[in-house]
Amino acid sequence: MVDSPDIGRKISSSFVDRMEGGAFAFSADDEQKLVYVNDNLIRLFECKDADDLLAHVGGRLEGMIHDPAPSIILNEISRQVEESKNGSGYVFYNIKTKKGDVLRVVNHWTLVHDDDLGDVFYATIYLHRLDNAANDFDIVTGLLGKRKFDRYAAGINRQFIEENDKMTFAIIYVNLVNFKLLNLERGVNEGNACLRKVAKVLGSVYGNAFVSRLSDDHFAVFTEYESSIDRTEQAIRTFAEDYGNRYNVILKFGIYRFEPGPDFYVETALSRAKMACDTVKKADKTDYAEYSSELAERVKTTEYVVGKIDEAIKNEWIRIYYQPVVRSLTGNACSMESLVRWIDPEIGFLAPDKFIGVLEEERCIYKLDCYVVEKVCRTIGERLKEGLPTVPASVNFSRVDFIMCDMLGVVEEAVKKHGVPREYLHIEITESTISSDEELMRKVIDDFRAAGYEIWMDDFGSGYSSLTMLKDYDFNTLKLDMRFLTPLTDKSKSIIKSVVTMAKDIGMKTLAEGVETREQLDFLREIGCGLIQGYYYGRPEPVEDVF
């Protein structure tokens, strides 16, 4: 090979050196000797350096071609040269890396005249992914493709119908989390190594199952349902230990259970398995889910909520209810928490746990919370102007709100528009919201306090760093959820009493949320918890029913 900086510069001027494939040049004579290779080509062949690559392929184009008859490829290049008007063309062939992996590539070439070398081919080489995904055989993993999977599943179903046999099967959909990032950061070779590891794990763990690579980083398994859950859990552990933990790549599984019958369709089964898989794609605590009618209903509700949130806000299907907060000593209401209820004309009452989490996950929650701020401020403003009884109201915010919009600006605009004093609006932020992004939330809290708003920490004690937050942040009120301390044992009483005492010592008020019994109320009065909220005093209801 010619070791000349000039050749490198000429080649680099024709090809992008950071492209996914590789660039090289070879002589236009009968030898077709390699005269230049770039770093990407070396990496593609999994070699150490240029000399290592030349030794691996014998220094010639023919040695790069891992087909039964390389001469066919070489003859095709010669034919295209004769017929081409612009001296360029392309061919497909297989290559074999130094580690033994066989890859399908497309080779684009251009015939040029070089002052030093004479006639040479400048060439680029790329992985031909479509061959991997669409054909019956996947070169990267050695698995059969989707078409074979479809035929196999349909054939098994047909066989059991004809023989009138009974057995329960599972189609399992497998997806990789962070695979695209792995490809981006570590290159296609490592991505292919990851796919091969997945194929190996699935093949070994599921035994005699039919394992297929559907496309990209999507796999499918056809197996007996019995023990499929245990095997899935084993596959998750094995892949994580052998590969995933090293590169933060995670396997996610969706399982569809069925018995052979005339109503079975492979595409439907795969879609349902994928639906189950998609529900855990962002989950931290689980990596697989099994399809069920309940899961399908949740997915349907999720799609409905995301698709209808704008219409629900516009048509005021979402209504604001208020739950009173009372002073423990007097029983008089001193504030209230704003809560949302979705009354839908199509599906009726939609509980908060059906849509709030969905909107957070889909980063749409800011639409709801901006709407709530506007409605709460309008209600308070109107009642103040009309001389009607009213008390301050608290509104709940999500971390997503502060990422997607200027929430302080939204609040300021609403209070000014409706003439609401700032002391009539309290900001509730959960402990988990703060811990999820402490730097962002510290600025948010400081900005709201500087503007004159009270900050209440909701669900205090539900996280791992409650005491640290009391040290690092300034809150006006701590909300204790009594559900975390039910039943009211001597131990839970001691915990609540300690928190109330500590809050007093550092100048914070305490509010017990979820108070439902007289026993709880009497105890909270006794230890000096000043504010009470819960069903004992009232359920969430329209504002006119609060007073």
Secondary structure, DSSP 8 states (H G I E B T S, - for coil): ----HHHHHHHHHHS-TTSSSEEEEEESSSS-BEEEE-HHHHHHTT-SSHHHHHHHHTTBHHHH--SS-HHHHHHHHHHHHHH-SSSEEEEEEEEE-TTS-EEEEEEEEEEEEETTTEEEEEEEEEE-HHHHHHSSB-TTT--B-HHHHHHHHHHHHHHHHHHT----EEEEEEEEESHHHHHHHHHHHHHHHHHHHHHHHHHHHSTT-EEEEEETTEEEEEEESTTHHHHHHHHHHHHIIIIIHHHT-EEEEEEEEE---TT--HHHHHHHHHHHHHHTTT-SS-SEEE--HHHHHHHHHHHHHHHHHHHHHHTT-EEEEEEEEEETTT--EEEEEEEEEEEETTTEEE-HHHHHHHHHHTT-HHHHHHHHHHHHHHHHHHHHHTT-----EEEE--HHHHHHS-HHHHHHHHHHHHT--GGGEEEEEEHHHHHH-HHHHHHHHHHHHHHT-EEEEETTTSSS-HHHHHHHS--SEEEEEGGGG-S--HHHHHHHHHHHHHHHHTT-EEEEES--SHHHHHHHHHHT--EEESTTT---B-HHHH-
